[in-house]
Amino acid sequence: MAQLSDENLIENLIESIAERLVETGRTLSVAESLTCGRVASTLGGGSDTKTWLRGGVVAYQTEVKQRVLGVTPGPVVSARCAEELAVGVARLLESDVSIATTGAGGPGPEEGEPEGTVYVGWCVDGVVGSERHDFDGEPDEILDQTVRQVLERLESLLGGRGGEPALS
């Protein structure tokens, strides 16, 4: 499995994301549960961050997800929760684009989902979506894989590296 330690790939993804956000004049926010701030911290290394990164919310506890970001009661290891986290942080921080993580990072299962179950949610100009991933490895490896997947999804959504945006 590829890990976050592949610094060149990660740096290229961050720069591609930064370029697309700057080119389009969009802003980005991040809501993190599973990754506890790793996504925002990683993105913070991008170019012109102050122009496009609005901020992030680490909402690890369910109460914080609900109270701060408006997540409805129910399972938090779910596509619904990932999407609601993305919508909530976009609304709270007034960003054009948002991305969110939730899941069972391990050790052990959570809410009946095996460790390595990860949901990534997004909201791009009001269009909401999510995807599920099933990663293997130790908790730190799962987190690294999640961060990489988030960056790859963001790049795809924004049409980075010359591609067409997944959402227009």
The 8 nearest C-alpha neighbors of each residue, nearest first, counted from 0:
[[1, 2, 144, 135, 140, 136, 134, 141],
 [2, 0, 144, 3, 5, 4, 147, 143],
 [1, 3, 4, 143, 144, 5, 0, 140],
 [2, 4, 143, 5, 147, 144, 6, 9],
 [5, 3, 2, 6, 143, 9, 1, 7],
 [6, 4, 3, 8, 7, 2, 9, 1],
 [5, 7, 9, 4, 8, 10, 3, 11],
 [8, 6, 10, 9, 5, 11, 12, 4],
 [7, 9, 11, 10, 6, 5, 12, 3],
 [8, 10, 12, 6, 11, 7, 13, 5],
 [11, 9, 7, 13, 12, 8, 6, 14],
 [12, 10, 8, 14, 9, 13, 15, 7],
 [11, 13, 9, 15, 10, 14, 16, 8],
 [12, 14, 10, 16, 15, 11, 45, 17],
 [15, 13, 17, 11, 16, 12, 45, 18],
 [14, 16, 12, 18, 159, 17, 13, 11],
 [17, 15, 13, 19, 154, 14, 18, 12],
 [16, 18, 14, 20, 15, 19, 45, 13],
 [19, 17, 15, 21, 16, 20, 22, 14],
 [20, 18, 22, 16, 21, 17, 23, 159],
 [19, 21, 25, 17, 23, 18, 22, 24],
 [20, 22, 24, 18, 19, 23, 17, 25],
 [23, 21, 19, 20, 24, 18, 25, 17],
 [22, 24, 20, 25, 21, 19, 18, 26],
 [25, 23, 21, 22, 20, 26, 51, 19],
 [26, 24, 20, 23, 95, 51, 21, 27],
 [25, 27, 51, 94, 95, 52, 96, 53],
 [28, 26, 96, 52, 97, 94, 53, 51],
 [27, 29, 97, 54, 53, 55, 94, 52],
 [28, 30, 55, 98, 97, 99, 56, 39],
 [31, 29, 99, 56, 55, 88, 84, 57],
 [32, 30, 57, 100, 99, 35, 34, 58],
 [31, 33, 59, 58, 101, 35, 34, 57],
 [32, 34, 101, 102, 35, 100, 31, 104],
 [33, 35, 37, 32, 31, 36, 142, 100],
 [36, 34, 32, 57, 31, 33, 37, 59],
 [37, 35, 39, 38, 34, 57, 31, 40],
 [36, 38, 40, 34, 39, 35, 41, 146],
 [37, 39, 41, 40, 36, 146, 42, 34],
 [40, 38, 42, 41, 36, 37, 43, 55],
 [39, 41, 37, 43, 38, 42, 36, 44],
 [40, 42, 38, 43, 39, 44, 37, 13],
 [43, 41, 39, 44, 40, 45, 13, 38],
 [42, 44, 40, 41, 45, 39, 48, 52],
 [43, 45, 42, 41, 46, 40, 48, 13],
 [46, 44, 43, 13, 42, 48, 14, 17],
 [45, 47, 48, 17, 14, 44, 18, 13],
 [48, 46, 49, 50, 45, 51, 17, 21],
 [49, 47, 50, 46, 52, 51, 45, 43],
 [48, 50, 47, 51, 52, 53, 46, 43],
 [49, 51, 48, 47, 52, 21, 26, 53],
 [50, 52, 26, 48, 49, 27, 53, 20],
 [53, 51, 27, 48, 54, 26, 49, 28],
 [54, 52, 28, 27, 51, 26, 92, 94],
 [55, 53, 28, 52, 29, 92, 56, 39],
 [54, 56, 29, 28, 30, 39, 57, 53],
 [55, 57, 30, 58, 31, 29, 88, 54],
 [58, 56, 31, 35, 32, 59, 36, 30],
 [59, 57, 32, 64, 63, 60, 56, 31],
 [58, 60, 32, 57, 61, 33, 35, 63],
 [61, 59, 63, 62, 58, 64, 32, 65],
 [60, 62, 64, 63, 65, 59, 75, 58],
 [61, 63, 65, 64, 60, 66, 67, 58],
 [64, 62, 66, 65, 58, 61, 60, 67],
 [65, 63, 61, 68, 58, 62, 70, 67],
 [64, 66, 70, 69, 62, 63, 68, 67],
 [65, 67, 63, 69, 64, 62, 68, 70],
 [66, 68, 63, 64, 65, 69, 87, 58],
 [69, 67, 87, 64, 65, 70, 66, 88],
 [70, 68, 65, 66, 87, 67, 71, 64],
 [69, 71, 65, 83, 64, 68, 80, 84],
 [70, 72, 65, 69, 73, 80, 83, 64],
 [73, 71, 70, 74, 65, 75, 61, 80],
 [72, 74, 75, 71, 80, 70, 77, 79],
 [73, 75, 76, 77, 110, 72, 80, 79],
 [74, 76, 80, 77, 73, 101, 61, 102],
 [77, 75, 102, 74, 101, 103, 80, 110],
 [78, 76, 80, 79, 75, 74, 118, 81],
 [77, 79, 81, 80, 118, 129, 82, 130],
 [80, 78, 82, 77, 81, 83, 75, 129],
 [79, 81, 83, 75, 77, 82, 78, 84],
 [82, 80, 120, 78, 84, 79, 83, 99],
 [81, 83, 120, 85, 79, 84, 80, 121],
 [84, 82, 80, 86, 85, 70, 81, 87],
 [85, 83, 87, 81, 82, 86, 99, 30],
 [86, 84, 99, 82, 121, 98, 83, 97],
 [87, 85, 83, 89, 84, 88, 122, 90],
 [88, 86, 68, 84, 90, 85, 89, 83],
 [87, 89, 91, 90, 85, 86, 92, 30],
 [90, 88, 94, 86, 93, 92, 87, 97],
 [89, 91, 93, 87, 88, 92, 86, 94],
 [92, 90, 88, 89, 93, 87, 68, 94],
 [91, 93, 89, 94, 90, 88, 53, 28],
 [94, 92, 90, 89, 91, 95, 88, 53],
 [95, 93, 89, 26, 27, 96, 92, 28],
 [94, 96, 124, 26, 25, 123, 27, 89],
 [97, 95, 123, 27, 94, 122, 26, 124],
 [98, 96, 28, 122, 27, 85, 121, 29],
 [97, 99, 121, 29, 85, 120, 30, 122],
 [100, 98, 30, 120, 85, 31, 119, 29],
 [101, 99, 119, 31, 32, 118, 33, 81],
 [100, 102, 33, 32, 118, 76, 81, 117],
 [103, 101, 117, 76, 116, 33, 118, 104],
 [102, 104, 114, 116, 109, 105, 115, 108],
 [105, 103, 114, 115, 138, 102, 141, 33],
 [106, 104, 107, 114, 138, 103, 108, 115],
 [105, 107, 138, 114, 104, 108, 137, 103],
 [106, 108, 105, 114, 113, 109, 103, 104],
 [107, 109, 113, 114, 112, 111, 103, 105],
 [108, 110, 112, 111, 103, 113, 107, 114],
 [111, 109, 112, 108, 76, 74, 75, 103],
 [110, 112, 109, 108, 113, 76, 114, 103],
 [111, 113, 109, 108, 110, 116, 114, 103],
 [114, 112, 108, 116, 115, 111, 109, 107],
 [115, 113, 105, 108, 103, 104, 107, 116],
 [114, 116, 134, 133, 104, 103, 135, 141],
 [117, 115, 133, 103, 102, 114, 132, 113],
 [118, 116, 102, 132, 131, 101, 115, 133],
 [119, 117, 131, 101, 130, 102, 78, 100],
 [118, 120, 100, 129, 130, 99, 81, 131],
 [121, 119, 129, 81, 82, 99, 98, 128],
 [122, 120, 98, 85, 128, 97, 127, 82],
 [121, 123, 127, 97, 126, 96, 125, 85],
 [124, 122, 96, 126, 125, 95, 121, 97],
 [123, 125, 95, 126, 96, 122, 127, 167],
 [124, 126, 123, 122, 127, 95, 86, 96],
 [127, 125, 123, 122, 124, 128, 166, 121],
 [128, 126, 122, 121, 125, 82, 123, 129],
 [129, 127, 121, 120, 82, 122, 126, 130],
 [130, 128, 120, 119, 78, 121, 82, 81],
 [129, 131, 119, 118, 120, 132, 78, 128],
 [130, 132, 118, 117, 119, 133, 129, 78],
 [133, 131, 117, 116, 134, 118, 130, 115],
 [132, 134, 116, 115, 117, 135, 131, 114],
 [133, 135, 115, 141, 132, 116, 136, 144],
 [136, 134, 115, 141, 133, 137, 140, 114],
 [137, 135, 140, 141, 138, 134, 115, 139],
 [136, 138, 140, 139, 141, 135, 105, 106],
 [137, 139, 141, 105, 104, 140, 142, 106],
 [140, 138, 142, 141, 137, 143, 136, 104],
 [141, 139, 143, 137, 142, 138, 136, 144],
 [142, 140, 138, 144, 139, 143, 134, 136],
 [141, 143, 145, 139, 140, 144, 34, 146],
 [144, 142, 3, 140, 146, 145, 2, 141],
 [145, 143, 141, 147, 142, 146, 2, 148],
 [144, 146, 142, 148, 143, 147, 141, 149],
 [147, 145, 149, 143, 148, 144, 38, 142],
 [146, 148, 144, 150, 145, 149, 3, 151],
 [147, 149, 151, 145, 150, 146, 152, 144],
 [150, 148, 146, 152, 147, 151, 153, 145],
 [151, 149, 153, 147, 148, 152, 154, 12],
 [150, 152, 148, 154, 149, 153, 147, 155],
 [153, 151, 155, 149, 154, 150, 148, 156],
 [154, 152, 156, 150, 155, 151, 149, 157],
 [153, 155, 159, 151, 157, 16, 152, 156],
 [154, 156, 152, 158, 153, 157, 165, 159],
 [157, 155, 165, 153, 164, 154, 158, 166],
 [156, 158, 164, 154, 155, 159, 153, 19],
 [164, 159, 157, 163, 162, 155, 156, 154],
 [158, 160, 154, 15, 161, 162, 157, 19],
 [161, 159, 162, 15, 158, 154, 19, 16],
 [160, 162, 159, 158, 163, 164, 15, 19],
 [163, 161, 158, 159, 160, 164, 155, 157],
 [162, 164, 158, 165, 161, 159, 157, 155],
 [158, 165, 163, 157, 166, 156, 167, 155],
 [164, 166, 156, 155, 163, 158, 167, 157],
 [167, 165, 164, 156, 157, 123, 126, 158],
 [166, 164, 165, 157, 163, 156, 124, 123]]
